[in-house]
Amino acid sequence: MKKQPPLILIIDDEESMRDSCRLILSKEGYRTASAPNGESGLQLVQELKPDLALVDLKMPGISGFEVLERAREIDPHLVQVVITGYATVESAVEAMKKGAYDFLPKPFTPDELRIIIHRGLERRRLTVEKEALEKEKRLMEENFITMVTHQLKSPLVVILQYFEVILSGVVKDEAQKQEMFHKAKERLEELLELINDWLDIARLDKDQIKAQSKSISLFPLLKELVEFMRPLAEEKQVSLKLFPPETNALVWGDGETLKEVFSNLIHNAIKYNKPRGEVRIRIKEEDQWMRVDVEDTGLGIAPEHLPLIFEQFYRVKRNNKEEKKSRGSGLGLAIAKKIIEAHQGRIEVTSQLGQGSCFRIFLPRPSSASPSPN
């Protein structure tokens, strides 16, 4: 759906002023509405929800000052600009106290009107975006605390149950005890992984990543990770292949955090693969980017899950057998996305259920990301 142009409301008792403002603003592509007095103007604020209002101070009936106050009560996001032929320092100060964003004395030129409208609309956009981000941040914090509490509590409850059964003396068989100890150990390892991932998110600092960034050759970095992951791949009967790039594959970034990203992606590609499956890692040059594809022939991800896999604590629901084999914190991909975005890059994924997934990382090359010399 195409977004409509901003709506400007002109509240002024002079018909010539209303007409001239409408003509100027319509030529700029804005939608306009007008009212000859404060009462009808407030009614239009209520009905139309304009983005910005031009308010004359001297009008019959209720004054422009009262309009400013009542309009702000109706819509706190409405940007109001006072237009008046009786401009004084006192009236300007009073108008600002009542909620006016700016003050435009009559007569004014079309350019002066355009400039103040542009500034006012930019102010509204920033205010709305700031409030939306603050709301999103509050929701994320609430969800984060709820999810972390749940994720921490679940394994602890299970571990406690195992120890209570063992300590009660109900289990006499040594093999059963060992199995319970082994399961408790697995849950403790999950808990440690969750805490480490949680700390990684808390420690992520975009400014620090930016300060530590330098020119890095991707191939040696990936080769080191592939060799480290090879024993796991062999254990899972998965073929792990890194294809040499055609170029020197330089990127501008922080090596340690990039290792964390690729380690997570390669580990997942092995973990969620099939026996005798493959993991293929390719480096490609694409415009100002270096692109790294981590492709597997594994379980794949259903289309309805794809938009959510980078959310914190989100884990794709699988069958019970697969779920037991692939427990995780649900934070790995969220961390990867935050790190890549801190590098001013992006991460994408395509997948087909039962056929595999391909994660694509786009990182800036040194020529487009490195700071210019002083």
N, C-alpha and C positions, 0 to 999 in steps of 0.2 A: 504493500500500500504506500503510495507516494505521500511524503510529508507535506502538509500545507504550509504556505508562507506565514510568517508571523502576522498576528492581527493587532493593528494599532487603533485605539479608541481616542477620538478627539472630543473633548468636552469643553465647549466654548459657546458663549451666547452670540458671538458675531458670525453670521452666516458666511461672510466673505473669508473669514479666517478658517472656518471649517472646510470650505470648498477648496481654498488654496492648499491647505495641508493635505487634503485627500488627493488632490491632483499630483502634488510632489511625491507623496508616498506610493501612490498607485504606479507611477512611472518607475519606481524603484523595485516594484514587484511585491510590495506588501499588500495585505488585505486591510481594509479600513472600515470603520464604523464611526458614527458621530452622534452627539447629543447636544441640544441647545441649552441645557441646564444641568445642575447637579443631580436632581432627583432622577431624571431619565438616564443620566450617565451612570449612576449607581445601579440602576435596573439592568443596564446593558453589561456592566461588570459582572453582575450576578448571572445573567443569561448566557453571555458570549465567552466569558473567561478570556479576555484579551491578554496579550503578552505585555503590552505597554500602553499607558494612557497619557495623553497630553491634557493637562488640567489648567483651565484659566482660574485665576484667583477671584476675580470680580465678576460675579454672575448674579442674576436675579434668583431669589429663593435662597437655598442653602449656599454657603460660601465654598470657595475652592478648598479652604483649610479643612472644612468638615468633610468634604468629598475625599480628601487625602486620607483622613483618619478612618472613615467608614469603608472605603475601598480596600484599605490594608487589612481590615478585619475580615472582609469577604474573601480576599485572595492575598495571602502574605507574600506570594511570589510576584505579584503585579508590580512592574516598574513604573513609577509615576514621575513625569517630568512637568514642572510648572511652567506655563507660558502666561505672561502678563505684561500689560503696558504700564503697570504701576510698580515697577521693580524698585525695591529699596533693600538695603542690607538687612533691616529688621524683618521684612517680609520673607526674604530668602532664608534667613535663619529659622524663622517660625515654620516655614514650609518644610525645611529639612527635619525639624523636630516632629512634624506630623507624618513623616514617612516619604517625603519627596526624594527622588534619587538625584535630580539636577534641576537647574533653573535656567530658563531661556527668556530673556527680556524681548518684548515686541518693540519695534519690528525686527524680524530676523530674516536672514537670507536662506534660500533653499539648501545651500551647502551646510549652513549652521544646523539646520533641522536634520539633514541626513546624518551629519556627524554625531549629534546627540542621540538620535534614534539608534544608530549603530552601536554606540557605547552602551546605551541602556539595555539593548537586547543581548549584548555580550555579557553584561552584568547578570542578567536573568539566567542565561545559559549556564554560567559558572556557578551561580547560586543553586540552581536545580541539580546540576551535576554533583556539586559538593554534598548536598543533602542526600542524594541517591547513594553516593559512595559511603557516606557515614552510616546510612541505614543498612547497606550491604555489609559493611564492616561489623556493625553490631550483630547482625544475623549470623555472620560467619563466626564471630567470637562465641555467640551463644551455642551454635551448632557444634563448634569445635570443642567447647567444654563438655557438652553433652556426649559427643562421640568419644572423646578421650576418656571420660569417666566410664563409659560402657566398655570401651576397648581394654582399659586397665582392669576393670572389675571382673570381666568374664574369665580370663585365664587364672586370676588369683582365686576365684571361687572354686574352679576345677582343681587347682593344686591343693587347696585346703581340704577338699573332699578326699583326694587321694591320701593325704597324710592322716586325716581322721580315721579312714578305714584301716590303714596300716597300723597306726598307733593303738587302735582299739583292740587289736589282736584277732580280728575276725579272719584275716587272711593268714593262713598257716603255711601255704605252699610258697617256697622261696622263689620259684619261677614267676608266680603271680606278683609277688612283691617287687621283683626286679622290673617286670613290665610296667607296674604302676610308677615306679621311680623313673623309668624311661619316659613315660608319658608326661609326668610332672616336669621333667627336664625339658621336654619339647615345648611345653607351655611357657616355661621360664625363658627359653630362648626367644619365643614369639614376643614375650613381654619386653625383653631387652631390645629386640629389633624395633618394636613400636616406640620405646623411649628414645632410642637413637635417632629414628626418623623424626620424631617430634622435636628433638633438640636441633636436628638439621634445619627444620623449617624455622624454628625460633632464631637460629643463628644466621639465616640467610640475609645478607646485607648487599643490596645492589651497588651501593657506593664502594664497598670494599672489593666486590668483583670487578667493578670498573677500574678501580685503582690498581688492582693486581693483573689486569689484562695486558697481554703482550702478543707478539706474533708467535703462533704455535703451529707446528707441523702435525696434522691429524694422523697420518699413517703410523708413525712410531707410537703415538699414544694409544691408538686402537690395537696395534699389534701386541703391545704389552698386555692389554686387557684380554685379548683373545687367548694368548698363551696362558694367562692366569685362569681363564674360564674353561680351558680345554679339558682338564680332568673331570669337571662337572658334566661337560658335553659327552665325554666318553662314557661316563657312568650312566647317563640317560640315553645312550645310543643315538646321539644327535651329531650330525656332521656340521662343524663350525668352520666357515670359510670367510676370509678377508681378502678382497680383491684389491691389488695395488692400483692406485689412482694414476690417471694419465698426466696429471700435473703435480706440482709440489704440495698441493693441498694445504695452503697456509690459511689459518683463521686468526681473528683477533679475539683472544679470550683468556680466561683463567683456567689453567690446566687441571688443577685439583677438582674444581667443581664440574668441569666437563667430564673428567674421569668418572665422577659420581653418576652423571647422567647416562653415559654410554654403558657403564657397568650395570646399571639398573635395567636398561633396555635389553642388553645381551643376556643377562641373567633371566629375565622374563621370557625371552625368545626361546631359551633352552628349557626353562621350567615348564612352559605351557606347550611344548612341542610333543610330537608323537615319536615312538620308537622308530629309528631309521629315518627320522626327519632331518631337515636342514635349516641352518641359520646362515644367511648370506649378508655380508656387510660390504656396502659399496660406497665409495666417495666420488662425488660428481661436482663439476663446476657449473653453476647456473647463475648467469648474470653477475650481480655483485655478491652472490652467496656461494659458500661451499655447502653442498648438501650431502648428508650422510643417511643412507637407507639401511635400516636394520630390519631384514625381512625373514620371516619364518614360515614353515609349512605346518604349523601347529593347529590348535583347537579353533582359533579364530574368535571373533567377537561379534555378537548379534548387533544389527543396526541400531536397535533401541538403546543399547548400552554405549555406543560410540561417543555421543555428545557428553557423557558423564564421567568417562574414565579418568579424566585429569582432575576431578573433584577430590578434595581431601576425604579419606576414609572410604571412598567408593571402591567396591570390589565386585567384579562381574560374578553373578550367581551362576554356579555350575552344578552338575549332579553331585550327590553326596561323596562318591568315590573321589572325584576330581577335587572337590572342596577340601577334603582331608589332606590331600597331597599338596595343595597349593595355598595354604594359609599364609597371610601376609598382613602388614599393617594397613594397607590401603593408602599409604602416603607416598610411595615411590614415584608414581607418575606425576603427582601434584608437585613434588619437589623438583623433578626433572623439568616440568613446565616453567616453574618459577626461575630456575637457574637459566634456562634458555632465554626467557624473556628479559632477564637481567643482562644478558649478552646482546640484547636488541635483536634477537633472532626469533624463530618460531618453530613449533613442533606440530606435525600433522600425522594422522593415522588413517589408513584404509585397511579394511578387513573383510573377510568372507568366512562365515561360520563353517567350520569343518575343513577349511582350506588354508588358513593362515592369516597373518597380519604383516603390515609394513609400516614401521614408524619412520618418518622423514624429519630430520633435523636440519634447519637452515641457519647457518652461522655467517656473520659478516666476515668478509676477507679484510686483510690489513689495510688495503688501499681505501676501503669505504668506511672503516671503523676506527682506525688509529688516529690519535690526536695529531694535529698539524704541529710542526716544530715551532717553538717560541721565537 
